[in-house]
């Protein structure tokens, strides 16, 4: 029983960490509302706000690692029920 409670507590503590992502590369642009980072051939634009923690003095050209989360802002249902199963034979 005690082992189960400890395991459940560990899962609860680890779950926020599992939802974090990161991108590393040089800074192309940085404003109060966004940061643009070059990752390979792609440009990653990530939103910033007053709650974004910045460690150090970040300048264009600096290599940075940005940790971010993907969060839904709205969800709209389009279907009218359960999805149809694919692969059923028509008779």
C-alpha positions as CSV (number, residue, x, y, z in Angstrom):
1,X,0.0,0.0,0.0
2,X,2.8,2.4,1.0
3,X,4.6,1.6,-2.3
4,X,1.5,2.4,-4.3
5,X,1.1,5.8,-2.6
6,X,4.8,6.7,-3.2
7,X,4.5,5.6,-6.9
8,X,1.3,7.7,-7.4
9,X,3.0,10.8,-5.8
10,X,6.0,10.4,-8.0
11,X,3.8,10.3,-11.1
12,X,2.0,13.5,-10.0
13,X,5.2,15.3,-9.5
14,X,6.7,14.1,-12.8
15,X,3.7,14.8,-15.1
16,X,4.3,18.6,-15.4
17,X,7.9,17.8,-16.5
18,X,6.7,15.4,-19.2
19,X,4.6,18.2,-20.8
20,X,7.6,20.6,-21.3
21,X,9.4,20.8,-24.6
22,X,12.6,22.6,-25.6
23,X,14.3,24.2,-28.7
24,X,18.0,25.2,-28.9
25,X,19.7,27.5,-31.3
26,X,20.8,31.0,-32.0
27,X,18.4,33.9,-31.4
28,X,17.3,35.7,-34.6
29,X,14.9,38.1,-32.9
30,X,13.7,38.9,-29.4
31,X,10.9,41.3,-28.3
32,X,8.8,41.7,-25.2
33,X,6.2,39.4,-26.9
34,X,8.2,36.8,-28.8
35,X,11.6,35.1,-29.4
36,X,12.6,33.6,-32.7
37,X,15.2,30.8,-32.6
38,X,16.9,29.1,-35.6
39,X,16.8,25.3,-35.3
40,X,18.5,23.8,-38.3
41,X,16.8,25.3,-41.4
42,X,13.6,26.2,-39.4
43,X,12.7,29.4,-37.6
44,X,10.9,28.8,-34.4
45,X,8.8,31.7,-33.1
46,X,7.6,31.4,-29.5
47,X,5.4,33.8,-27.6
48,X,6.6,35.5,-24.4
49,X,4.8,37.2,-21.7
50,X,5.5,38.8,-18.3
51,X,5.7,35.4,-16.7
52,X,8.5,34.1,-19.0
53,X,11.7,33.6,-16.9
54,X,14.8,34.8,-18.7
55,X,18.2,33.9,-17.2
56,X,21.0,36.2,-18.4
57,X,21.1,39.0,-20.9
58,X,19.9,37.5,-24.2
59,X,21.0,39.1,-27.4
60,X,20.5,38.4,-31.1
61,X,23.1,35.7,-32.1
62,X,23.3,34.2,-28.7
63,X,22.7,30.4,-28.5
64,X,19.8,29.7,-26.1
65,X,17.6,26.8,-25.0
66,X,13.9,27.7,-24.7
67,X,11.6,25.5,-22.7
68,X,8.0,25.8,-23.7
69,X,4.6,24.1,-23.2
70,X,1.9,23.5,-25.8
71,X,-1.4,24.6,-24.2
72,X,-4.9,24.5,-25.8
73,X,-6.6,27.9,-25.9
74,X,-9.9,26.7,-27.3
75,X,-11.6,23.5,-28.4
76,X,-14.5,23.3,-30.8
77,X,-16.3,20.0,-31.5
78,X,-17.1,19.5,-35.2
79,X,-18.5,16.0,-35.2
80,X,-22.0,14.9,-34.2
81,X,-20.9,11.8,-32.3
82,X,-18.6,8.8,-32.5
83,X,-16.2,8.5,-35.4
84,X,-17.0,5.9,-38.0
85,X,-14.8,2.8,-37.9
86,X,-12.6,2.5,-40.9
87,X,-12.1,-0.8,-42.8
88,X,-15.6,-2.2,-42.4
89,X,-16.8,-4.3,-45.3
90,X,-19.8,-2.9,-47.2
91,X,-22.5,-5.4,-48.1
